[in-house]
């Protein structure tokens, strides 16, 4: 499933690894 949030994850990763970790953890929890 491709969602806008998934597309935002790479942006956060490029912006800040710390933010990516937070999003990744949130995504895992949501899944």
N, C-alpha and C positions, 0 to 999 in steps of 0.2 A: 504493500500500500504506500503510495507516494503522497505525502502531505506537505503543505507549506512549511510546517515546523521542521520536517526533515531537510528541506532546502535551507532553512535558517541555521541548522546545526553546523554545516561547513563554514558559514559566515562567522559564527561564534568561535569556531576553532581557530580560524585565521586571525580573528580579533584578539581573543584571549583563551589560552588553554584552560584556564581556571573556569571560565564560563562554559566551555565545552563539556568539562567534567560534570558540571552542575546539570546541564541539559541532558547529558548522556544518562546520568543517574535518574533524572526525572522521567526520561523516556523509558528506561528499564522498569521503573516503578509503575508507569502507566501501562506498559505492556503486561 
